[in-house]
Amino acid sequence: ALGYPLADLLKTAARLQPVCGRMEVFTAPGKPTVVVDYAHTPDALEKALQAARLHCAGKLWCVFGCGGDRDKGKRPLMGAIAEEFADVAVVTDDNPRTEEPRAIINDILAGMLDAGHAKVMEGRAEAVTCAVMQAKENDVVLVAGKGHEDYQIVGNQRLDYSDRVTVARLLGVIA
């Protein structure tokens, strides 16, 4: 390790802080583990779900959406990935901008073999709340797409919203 003693490297590693909104883990006794990540592309969502699965003793939940006025081609791909790698897919809003949120959600659902098994909930805070409250103690809830962002763009308005703050409040911890 470049000539550094292993004991020093381990001490330093123990003090490292995670990057805000990048596979950021939130835990509380008796609650599911919640991971907030910026994954907003098909590849990133797949990798985040695969990583979360390694630490999941129960069901793996995935709360996600796709941005409006952006690449429509990735929407069905992300739906297929969530269906394949998560036990429960919760499809919601993620910066719908000037598009109708339901149209974006429908594009995502089009990529699923059985879209009827997905939970659909417009209103991101409500979707995150629903998933965290329904998930069990051994479950992992991946909240994907916004990561560190502290806003939601609806129409031409930039509204205050943070997945991190929402999750922390639900679990009774500090973000």
Backbone torsions as a table, in degrees:
resi	resn	phi	psi	omega
1	ALA	NA	59.3	177.4
2	LEU	55.8	28.5	176.2
3	GLY	85.1	0.6	178.5
4	TYR	-85.5	140.0	176.7
5	PRO	-63.6	140.5	-178.4
6	LEU	-56.9	-39.6	-179.6
7	ALA	-60.6	-39.1	178.4
8	ASP	-67.0	-40.7	179.1
9	LEU	-63.9	-41.5	179.5
10	LEU	-65.2	-39.7	178.0
11	LYS	-63.9	-42.8	179.9
12	THR	-65.9	-43.9	-179.7
13	ALA	-61.0	-35.6	-179.3
14	ALA	-66.1	-22.5	-178.8
15	ARG	-93.8	-5.3	-178.6
16	LEU	-66.5	140.9	177.2
17	GLN	-103.9	141.9	178.8
18	PRO	-68.0	157.4	175.8
19	VAL	-75.9	131.8	-177.8
20	CYS	-55.0	122.8	175.2
21	GLY	77.5	9.5	177.5
22	ARG	-117.7	102.5	-176.4
23	MET	47.4	44.7	-178.8
24	GLU	-83.8	122.1	-172.8
25	VAL	-97.3	132.6	175.8
26	PHE	-121.0	128.8	179.6
27	THR	-134.9	155.1	174.2
28	ALA	-155.9	146.4	-178.9
29	PRO	-56.4	133.5	177.0
30	GLY	76.3	5.1	-178.0
31	LYS	-116.3	163.5	174.2
32	PRO	-69.1	158.3	170.9
33	THR	-79.5	133.1	179.6
34	VAL	-118.7	131.9	179.6
35	VAL	-117.8	124.2	177.7
36	VAL	-103.8	126.0	-179.0
37	ASP	-141.1	152.1	-177.8
38	TYR	-79.3	0.9	-175.9
39	ALA	-49.5	112.1	-179.0
40	HIS	-135.1	16.4	173.8
41	THR	-125.9	160.2	179.4
42	PRO	-55.6	-47.6	-178.5
43	ASP	-62.6	-44.6	-179.4
44	ALA	-64.3	-39.8	179.0
45	LEU	-64.7	-44.1	178.8
46	GLU	-60.4	-46.7	-179.4
47	LYS	-64.7	-40.1	179.6
48	ALA	-65.0	-42.1	178.4
49	LEU	-66.3	-40.6	178.0
50	GLN	-62.9	-42.1	179.1
51	ALA	-66.2	-42.6	-179.8
52	ALA	-64.7	-36.7	-179.4
53	ARG	-58.5	-34.4	-178.8
54	LEU	-62.8	-21.4	-176.0
55	HIS	-114.1	19.0	-173.2
56	CYS	-113.8	116.9	176.9
57	ALA	-91.2	-20.2	-179.6
58	GLY	-111.7	-133.6	178.6
59	LYS	-87.9	147.7	174.9
60	LEU	-103.4	118.1	178.6
61	TRP	-100.3	147.3	175.5
62	CYS	-134.0	115.4	175.9
63	VAL	-103.3	121.4	-177.8
64	PHE	-160.1	166.9	173.2
65	GLY	-152.2	-172.7	176.8
66	CYS	-131.4	147.1	-177.9
67	GLY	-68.8	143.4	175.2
68	GLY	-79.6	157.7	-179.6
69	ASP	58.4	30.6	179.3
70	ARG	-133.7	-173.5	-176.5
71	ASP	-50.6	106.1	179.8
72	LYS	-75.1	-22.8	-177.5
73	GLY	-65.8	-26.1	-178.0
74	LYS	-80.7	-16.9	-174.5
75	ARG	-59.4	-54.3	179.1
76	PRO	-65.1	-31.1	177.7
77	LEU	-62.8	-43.4	-179.8
78	MET	-68.9	-34.2	175.0
79	GLY	-62.2	-44.6	179.4
80	ALA	-63.5	-40.3	-180.0
81	ILE	-65.6	-45.7	179.3
82	ALA	-61.6	-41.9	179.7
83	GLU	-64.0	-39.6	-177.2
84	GLU	-73.6	-41.3	-169.9
85	PHE	-101.0	-14.9	179.2
86	ALA	-108.9	151.6	173.8
87	ASP	-78.9	-33.4	179.6
88	VAL	-133.2	120.2	176.7
89	ALA	-103.9	126.4	176.8
90	VAL	-114.7	111.3	-175.8
91	VAL	-98.8	129.3	-174.7
92	THR	-147.0	-163.9	-178.9
93	ASP	-85.3	151.3	171.4
94	ASP	-152.8	93.3	-177.7
95	ASN	51.1	67.4	-178.6
96	PRO	-65.8	-18.5	-178.6
97	ARG	52.6	-129.0	-174.4
98	THR	-91.7	2.6	176.5
99	GLU	-86.7	155.0	174.5
100	GLU	-71.2	125.3	-179.8
101	PRO	-53.6	-40.0	-177.9
102	ARG	-65.5	-33.3	178.0
103	ALA	-66.1	-39.7	177.7
104	ILE	-64.6	-46.1	179.2
105	ILE	-59.7	-42.7	178.9
106	ASN	-61.9	-38.0	176.3
107	ASP	-62.3	-40.4	178.4
108	ILE	-65.0	-47.9	-178.3
109	LEU	-61.7	-28.6	-179.4
110	ALA	-61.9	-22.1	179.2
111	GLY	-85.9	-5.5	-177.5
112	MET	-93.5	142.8	177.0
113	LEU	-70.2	-36.1	179.9
114	ASP	-134.0	77.2	-176.7
115	ALA	-62.3	-19.4	179.2
116	GLY	-64.8	-19.1	178.2
117	HIS	-85.6	-13.3	178.8
118	ALA	-77.1	145.6	172.1
119	LYS	-91.4	129.2	-178.9
120	VAL	-114.4	127.4	-178.6
121	MET	-148.7	108.5	172.8
122	GLU	-71.3	145.0	-175.4
123	GLY	96.0	98.9	-172.6
124	ARG	-62.0	-45.2	-179.3
125	ALA	-59.4	-39.8	179.3
126	GLU	-66.4	-39.9	179.7
127	ALA	-65.7	-44.3	178.4
128	VAL	-62.7	-45.2	179.6
129	THR	-60.0	-46.8	-179.9
130	CYS	-58.3	-47.9	-178.1
131	ALA	-63.9	-47.2	-177.7
132	VAL	-65.4	-39.0	-178.3
133	MET	-73.9	-30.1	-179.5
134	GLN	-86.5	-25.8	-179.1
135	ALA	-68.0	151.4	-178.9
136	LYS	-95.7	171.7	-175.5
137	GLU	-56.2	-38.6	-178.2
138	ASN	-88.8	1.9	179.4
139	ASP	-83.2	160.2	171.6
140	VAL	-120.8	132.0	177.1
141	VAL	-111.8	113.4	174.3
142	LEU	-91.7	120.0	176.3
143	VAL	-105.0	104.1	-169.0
144	ALA	-110.0	148.5	169.6
145	GLY	118.4	-36.4	-175.3
146	LYS	-106.3	-33.8	178.1
147	GLY	54.1	-116.6	-176.2
148	HIS	-77.4	-12.8	-174.9
149	GLU	-60.1	141.8	179.6
150	ASP	-118.6	34.0	-179.8
151	TYR	-151.6	162.5	173.3
152	GLN	-133.6	126.0	-179.7
153	ILE	-96.0	115.3	179.5
154	VAL	-124.2	119.8	-173.3
155	GLY	64.5	-128.2	176.8
156	ASN	-106.7	15.4	-179.1
157	GLN	-102.7	139.1	173.9
158	ARG	-102.5	107.1	-175.7
159	LEU	-99.8	145.5	176.1
160	ASP	-67.0	123.7	174.8
161	TYR	-165.2	138.5	178.0
162	SER	-142.2	125.7	173.3
163	ASP	-60.3	-40.4	-177.7
164	ARG	-60.4	-47.0	-179.2
165	VAL	-67.6	-42.0	179.0
166	THR	-59.2	-48.0	-179.5
167	VAL	-64.0	-45.3	-179.3
168	ALA	-59.6	-42.5	178.3
169	ARG	-63.1	-43.2	-179.6
170	LEU	-62.9	-36.0	-178.3
171	LEU	-91.7	-8.3	-179.4
172	GLY	71.5	35.5	178.9
173	VAL	-124.3	176.5	-179.7
174	ILE	-97.2	134.3	178.7
175	ALA	-81.0	NA	NA
